Amino acid sequence: VLPINFVTTQRPYTLRGYAYS
C-alpha cells in the first residue's frame, strides 16, 4: 500500500492514487 503522494508525484493520476491507497 503506497501513499497517494507517492503516486501523484510519479504520475498525475488522482484516481489511480486513490485506487492504490
Secondary structure, DSSP 8 states (H G I E B T S, - for coil): ---HHHHHHHS--HHHHHHH-
